[in-house]
């Protein structure tokens, strides 16, 4: 099959997070199975975009902020419309990783004009909104999204939210988990820094990097040799993080390592003894799965779409998200090598059995091959 995926942004700092990781992982697996695959996206980075990402053809334009007050949602490049038109010509299926943003709107518009067969995957980014800007945007956006053959959803919460946006005339909503490849078995035995604890996500209020700093202060009292690093693009929380680090006297203990590209992020997981994600209301935290795939023990909160599964499998230490509970979990892992090993092994099994990209693309190929007529 000739497959074209569209995602809003690929960048060397991983700013768009999960949707980009998901799109690349799906396409790499599809390419490995012999499909002709193309990813179309905006690009932001210190160098010119490469023409390929692994085995995936990459068509891109430099990201420009056309609506400056909307952050990533206002990024676009006029020539991306031409790229989308050309890429979708002759595609068997177009797969739009759709949020409420200009790139998604452009992709849905071109797919409709091209009369392309397309599916949408919203990654929890399309929820009911009542603001004036959202309502105006949705007058154009929602009718286009309704033309998808189906929409792929992660969780029951996303299903309910998307159904509320699309209404009774919306397309079928099909469940599809995210998926990853695990590294080789050496991930479980390679040397790690036994005292390195990392946060790797956007520095955004929902990710709660401040809770990571508060946790670090508590753990440092018990385990003075522990060290803590935050990685990720700043989206408003870095000043608060810096203030807390100074106030708690942690300038030699907690550092900010900046944003990382994807290969560097994987290396950060591989070095760390523990990965901590204190975020709340996460439908499907891809960084947690990436850490598990690299054999890194994970501490997370019970406020995500995968926490119940991970807790049932004893594949992560799931907390209530308070700095105290996070600190208890991290301290337990730092002093107990056997616990870290058991958690890492269970995490890898969870990836292989539930969250593997092989299982996801098996299902995705079935979706692509199902050519039932779209509604309307």
N, C-alpha and C positions, 0 to 999 in steps of 0.2 A: 504493500500500500504506500501511496505518497501522502505523507502526514505533515501538516504545518501547525505548529504551536505558536501562540502569541502570548507573551508575558510583558508586563509594563516596563520592567527595568532589570538589566543585568549590570552589575557594577563590581569594581574591584574591592569594594568595602562591604559587599553583601547587604546593602541597605534595604533591599526589598524582601529579604529573608525567605520565608517558607515557599511562597509561590514560585520563585525562581529556582530554588533547589528542587522542588517537585517537578517542574517542567523539564529541567535538564536531566534528572534521573529517569523520568519516563522516556524521554527521547533517546537517551543513551542505551537503554534496554531495548527499545524498538529498533534502533540502528543495529544492535548486536543480533537481532532476529532477522535482519535483512530488509527492513523497511527503509524507504527513502524519506529522510526526516530533515526538517528545516525549523529552526527557531527564529522568530522575528521579534525584535525588542529594541527599545532604547538602550544606549550604552553610556555609562559614566565611569571614567577612570583616568589614571595618569598617563596611559598610553592609548594608542589607537586600538580599537577592538580587533581581536583576532578573527579570521574568517571561519574558524571552527572552534567548537568547545568539545574536546575529545573527538568522538566520531560524529558530532552533530554540526551540520551546516548552520552558520550563524549570520543572519542578515540584520544589520543594526544601523542606527543613526545616533549621533550625539544627543544626549538629553538636554532639552532646553526648558527652562521654566516659563511657560506661557501664562500661567496664573500663579503669581508669586506667593500669594497668601495660602495656597493649598498644598504646599510641600510636594511630596512625591505624586500626589493626585493631579497636580497641575502640569506635569512634565509632558512634553510632546516635541516632535520635529515635523515640519510640514511634509518633508520628503518621505516620511515613514508611510504616508498614505499610498504613495506610488509603490513602495516596497511591498506593502500588504496586498495591493491589487495584483502585482506580478506573482507573488508567492502563492496566492490562493488560486490562481489560474491552473486548472488541471489537478488540484489536490483532491484526493479521495475523501479526506476528512480534515477539517480545520478544528483545532482545539484551542479555545480562548480561555486563558486563566484570567477571569474577569473580576475586576473590582470596580468601584465607582471612581473611575479616573478617565482621563482623555484618551490614553492609548486603548483601553478596553472599549470605549465608545467608538473610536475609529475602527477597531478590528471588527466589532459587531456590525457597524455600518457597511464596511467593505464586504464582509461575508454575505450580508443581505443583498447588496447590489450585485455581487458576483453569483448569487443564487447558490452559494457554496453549502455543502452539507456540513453543519458545524455543531459541536457540543461545547458546553461551557462548564467551567469548574471555578467556583467562587471563593473557596478557601476561607469561608467565614467572613468575607469582606463586604457582603451585601446583606445588610440588616435593615429593618424598618427605621426610617429617619423622618423627622418632622420639620427640620430646619428649612428655611426658604431656599437656600442653594440646592440642597438635596432634592427638594420637591421639583424645582425647575429642571435639574439635571435628569431626574427620573422620567420626566415627560418624554424625553428622547430615548433614554437608556432602557427603561423597563420594556416598552414594546419590542425593542430589538432583542432583548434577552429572552423574551417569550417565544421568539422564533427559533431558538435552539432546539435540536432534536431531543436533547435531554440536558439536564444540569446535574453535575456530579457533586455530591455533598459528603462531608466527613462525619458529622455527628447528628444526633436527633435534634439538638438545639439549632444547628445550621438548617436542617430540613424545615423546622417550624418557622424560623426567621425568613428564609427564602420564600416559603409558601405564602407568608404574609405579604411580602413585597410583590410577588408575581400574580397573586390572586388565582381564581379558579381557571383562568385561561392559560396558566403557565404550563410548561412542558413537564414531562415526568422527571421526578427527582430520584436519582439512583445513588446508592451508597458506594463510595470508593475510598479506601484508606490511602494514605500516603505510603511510600515504600522507599527503602534504601538497600544498597549493597553493603554487606559487612566487609571489613578488611580481612586479610588472611588470619589464620589462627595465631600468628605471632603477635597480634594485637593484645592477647591476654598475657603474654610473657615478656614483652619488651620492657626495658627499664623505664621507670617513671620517677618523677620527683615526689617522694612520699609525703611532702608537706605543702605541695602546691594545690591551691583551690582556685578554680576559675569561674567567672561569669562570662558568657559569650552570647550576647544578644544586643539589640538596639538599646541605647540608654534612653528609655522612654518610660513615663510613669507606669504604664501597664506592666512593664517588665520588672519594676520595683528594684532597680539597682541600689537604692537607698537601704532596702532591707538586707541586701548582701553586705553592705558596709557595717550595718548594725550587727549582723551575724558575725562578721569578722572580728569585731571588737570583743564579743563574748567569747569566741573560740580562742582568741589571742591570750586572754587571761588564763585559760587552762593549758594551752599549748603554745608557748611563746615562739617556738620555731616555725610555726605555720605562716605561710605567705599567701597573699590573695591578689588576684589580678582580674580586672574588668576589661573585656574586649568588646568592641562594638561601636558603631557610628553613634554620635551624640544626637539625640532627638529631644533635647530639652532638659535632661536630668543631670548632665555633667557638672554644672555649677553646684547643685545640691550635693552631689557625691563628693566633690572636692571640699566643700564646706564641712561635711560630716567627717571626712578623713582628718582634716585639720583639728576639728573640735575634739575628736576622740583620741588624738595623739597617735595616729596610725600612718603617718607619712612614710615610715620605713617598713610598713607592714602591708599596706594596700596601695596598689599602683594601677594606673590606667594605661593599657597597652594600645589604645587606639583601635581603629577598624581593621579587620583582616579580610584578605581575599579568601576564597574557599580552600585552596590548598593549605594556606597558613592556618586557617581555622582548624582543619583536620589535625595539623601538627600540634596545635595548642591542646586539643583533646588528648592526643597521644602522650603528651608530656605530663598531664595533670593527674593527681591522685583522685580528685573529686571534681565533678561539674555540678554547679548549683544554678537552678533557674527559679527565682522566687516569684515569677509572674502569676497573674490571676486572669481568669476568664480566657484561657488559651484553648481554642478548639482542638488544635493538633500541633503541639510544639515540636517543630522539626529539629531544633537544636538538641532537644532531649534525645530524639532518635539518632541523630548523628553521633552524639556522645556514646550512646549504647552500642552503636555499630562499631565504634573504635575501641570498645572494651573499657570505657571509662565509667566508674561508678557514678550514679546520678542521685542528687537530692532535688526534689521538686515539691510542688504544692498539690493539694487535692482539688484545685480549681482548674482542671484541664480535661479535655476529652479522652485522654489516654491514661489518666492516673489510676482509675479503678483496675484496668487491665494490668498495669505495671505492678500495682500493689498485690493483686491476686497472684501474680507470678513471682513475687518477691524479687522483681527486677529493678527496683529503685526504692529509695527511702522516701515515702510520701508523707509530707507534713501539713500542718494547718496553715503554713505560710508565715507564721510569726517569726521574728528574729530568734526568739528563744528556741522554738522547735527546729528551725533550720540549724542553729548552732549545735543543738544536741545531736542531730543526725550527722553533721559534718565531723564533730569531735569523735563520735563513735567510729566513723570510718577511718579517720586519721590514725587512731591508735590500734586498729584491728585489721591487720593485713588479710586474715582469712575472710573477714566480712567483705572486704573490698573484692577479693577474688570471687566469692560466691555471688555477689551482686553483679559483677562484670559478666560472669558466665551466664547467669539468668537473663541479663539484659541482651546478650548476644542470641540466646535461644528465642527471646521474644521477637527480635528482628527477623530471624530466620523463619519462624513459624507464623507470625502474624503480620509483620510490617515489611516483609521482603519485597523488593521491586519486582521479582519474578512473579509472585502471586498477583501483584497489582496489575502488571502488564498483561498477564493471562486474562484478567477480567476486562482490561481496557481494550484489548483486541476484540473481545466479544462485543463491546459497546460500539467500536468502530465498524464492525462487520454487520451490525443490526441496522438495516436500512428501512425501518418502519417509517411511514410518512409522518412528517411533523404536523402538529395541530395547526389548523387555520390555513 
